[in-house]
Amino acid sequence: PGYVVCPSGATVVLALSSVQRTPNGDRSTQTVIFPTQTSTSYVEMTPKKDMTLRAFTLCLQVATELSGEREIILFAYGKRDDELNVWREQNRGISLYLGESSNGVTFKVPDPGALHTHLCLTWDSTTGASTLFMNGRRSLTKVYKKGHTIPAGGKVILGQDPDNIEKMEAGFDANQSLVGEIFDVNLWDFVLSDSDILDLYSGKKVQRGNIFDWETTNLRVSGNTLVLKHQV
């Protein structure tokens, strides 16, 4: 039918490709919608390989009308602790946290709004270089967590901040949940070039994520979550 509705309290695993071809050759992609603020709605993504990371590029597209009202979790990977989290801060800016829930690196950029915003974050442990790209435009580079290694063995969640990944059944903090739309979430275990990120934003074909590839990643959908398909 082109959409999946996950009833409150239920869990649905979507094992089909997130990007498919229509009969006339057009591409369609899945987009995840969190329509209301809840403590139970989220999507779990299954990585293609071990997530021990000493460098990465994370890209996603997001839209939300919670402009400046509160902080919003955009991407969360954790075990007992937060290992790789991306936040839209309440006081403006996009922040990256590695192995901690405070003292992350913040990029003072405009808030994502109702129109789709393409975000990419890159990080390299060797130098600590961390950079944000918004709609293909590159920020200044900041130095963060030089020498750090992101450990494997956790879970990746969209829509909620799992303070303790082992106690997800207890629910989350609704005041940190994403209300809006998110899709095209891709993760590489290396730093993409500036030109590749610009090409990705422009819709050109680049090497797909080798940790998460939105075209093939399985999505485990829980709570009041809607999954739609739209042409790209």
C-alpha positions in Angstrom: 0.0 0.0 0.0 3.0 2.3 0.2 2.9 2.8 4.0 3.2 0.9 7.2 1.6 2.0 10.5 3.0 0.6 13.7 0.2 0.5 16.3 1.1 1.8 19.7 3.0 -0.8 21.7 3.6 -3.0 18.6 6.9 -3.8 16.9 7.2 -4.4 13.1 10.4 -5.4 11.3 10.8 -4.1 7.8 13.1 -6.4 6.0 12.6 -5.0 2.5 14.9 -2.6 0.8 14.4 1.0 1.9 14.8 2.2 -1.7 13.0 0.5 -4.5 12.3 1.1 -8.2 8.7 1.7 -9.4 7.6 0.1 -12.7 8.4 3.2 -14.7 12.0 3.2 -13.3 11.6 6.0 -10.6 13.2 5.4 -7.3 11.2 5.4 -4.1 12.5 5.5 -0.5 11.2 4.8 2.9 10.8 7.7 5.3 10.1 7.4 9.0 7.6 9.7 10.6 7.2 10.2 14.4 3.9 12.2 14.5 3.7 12.9 18.2 5.9 13.2 21.3 6.0 9.8 23.0 8.3 7.7 25.2 7.7 4.5 23.2 8.1 5.3 19.5 11.5 4.5 17.9 13.2 2.7 15.1 16.1 0.3 15.6 18.6 -0.1 12.8 20.7 -3.2 12.2 24.4 -2.5 11.1 26.0 -4.4 8.3 29.3 -4.9 10.2 31.1 -4.4 13.5 30.8 -0.8 14.7 34.2 -0.4 16.2 35.0 3.0 14.7 38.1 5.2 14.6 36.6 7.4 11.9 33.1 7.8 10.4 30.8 9.8 8.2 27.1 9.9 9.3 24.5 11.4 7.0 20.8 11.7 7.3 17.8 13.8 6.2 15.5 15.3 8.9 12.5 17.6 9.2 10.9 18.9 12.4 8.8 21.8 13.5 10.1 21.7 17.1 12.3 24.8 16.4 14.1 25.7 19.6 11.4 24.4 21.9 13.7 21.7 23.4 16.6 19.4 22.6 16.0 16.6 20.1 17.8 13.4 19.6 18.7 12.8 15.9 20.8 9.6 16.1 21.8 7.4 19.1 24.2 4.5 19.3 24.9 3.2 22.7 25.6 0.3 25.1 25.4 1.1 28.8 26.6 4.6 27.9 26.1 6.9 25.0 28.8 6.0 22.3 27.7 8.1 19.3 24.9 10.5 19.7 23.8 13.5 17.6 21.5 16.2 19.0 19.7 19.3 17.9 20.3 21.5 21.0 17.6 23.6 22.6 19.8 26.7 22.4 20.6 26.2 18.7 23.2 24.0 17.1 23.9 20.4 16.2 26.1 18.5 18.7 28.1 15.3 18.5 28.8 13.2 21.6 31.3 10.3 21.6 31.4 8.2 24.8 29.8 10.8 26.9 26.5 12.7 27.3 28.0 16.1 28.1 31.0 18.2 26.8 30.4 17.2 23.2 31.3 19.3 20.2 28.6 21.8 19.0 28.3 23.4 15.6 26.3 26.7 15.7 24.1 26.3 12.6 20.5 27.1 11.9 17.9 24.7 13.3 16.5 22.1 10.9 12.9 23.1 10.1 9.8 21.8 8.3 11.7 21.5 5.1 14.0 18.5 4.7 17.6 19.3 5.9 20.5 17.1 4.8 23.1 16.7 7.6 26.5 15.0 7.6 29.0 14.7 10.4 32.5 13.5 9.9 35.1 12.5 12.6 38.6 11.1 12.5 40.3 9.7 15.7 43.8 10.2 14.4 43.5 14.0 14.4 40.2 14.5 16.2 38.9 16.5 13.2 35.1 16.8 13.3 33.1 18.7 10.7 29.4 19.3 10.0 27.8 19.6 6.6 24.4 21.1 6.2 22.7 20.8 2.8 26.1 20.2 1.2 27.8 23.3 2.9 30.8 22.6 5.1 31.3 24.1 8.6 34.6 24.9 10.2 36.6 21.9 11.5 36.7 21.4 15.3 39.0 19.0 17.2 37.2 16.5 19.4 38.1 13.1 21.0 41.5 12.7 19.4 42.7 9.1 19.9 39.2 7.8 20.9 37.7 4.5 19.6 33.9 4.0 19.4 33.3 0.4 20.7 31.1 -2.2 19.0 28.3 -4.2 20.7 25.6 -1.5 21.1 22.3 -0.6 19.4 21.4 2.2 17.0 18.1 4.0 17.7 16.3 6.7 15.8 13.7 8.8 17.5 14.7 8.4 21.2 17.7 8.7 23.5 18.3 5.3 25.1 20.2 6.2 28.3 20.6 2.5 29.0 20.2 0.3 25.9 19.7 -2.7 28.1 16.5 -1.3 29.6 14.7 0.0 26.5 11.5 -1.8 27.5 11.2 0.7 30.4 10.6 3.5 27.9 12.4 6.7 27.1 12.2 10.4 28.0 9.4 11.8 25.8 10.8 15.3 26.2 13.9 14.3 24.1 12.1 12.4 21.4 12.1 13.3 17.7 8.8 14.7 16.4 9.1 14.9 12.7 10.5 12.9 9.8 13.8 11.2 9.2 15.2 9.1 6.4 18.3 8.4 4.2 20.4 7.5 7.3 23.8 6.2 6.1 27.0 5.5 8.0 30.5 4.9 6.7 33.6 3.8 8.8 35.7 6.4 7.1 35.6 10.1 6.2 33.9 10.9 2.9 35.4 13.6 0.8 33.7 17.0 0.6 32.8 16.4 -3.0 31.2 13.0 -2.2 29.1 14.7 0.5 28.0 17.4 -1.9 27.2 14.8 -4.5 25.2 12.9 -1.9 23.2 16.0 -1.0 22.7 16.7 -4.8 21.2 13.2 -5.3 24.2 11.8 -7.2 25.3 8.3 -6.8 28.2 7.8 -4.3 29.5 4.7 -2.5 26.8 3.5 -0.2 27.3 3.4 3.6 29.2 0.3 4.6 27.9 0.3 8.2 24.3 1.5 7.4 23.0 1.8 3.9 19.4 3.1 3.9 18.7 1.3 0.7 19.2 -2.1 2.3 19.1 -1.6 6.1 16.4 -3.5 8.1 14.3 -1.3 10.3 12.7 -2.5 13.5 9.8 -0.1 14.1 8.1 0.3 17.5 5.4 2.5 19.0 3.4 5.2 17.2 5.6 5.3 14.1 4.6 5.7 10.5 6.8 4.5 7.6 5.9 5.9 4.2 7.4 5.6 0.7 7.9 8.6 -1.6 9.6 9.0 -4.9 13.1 10.6 -5.0 
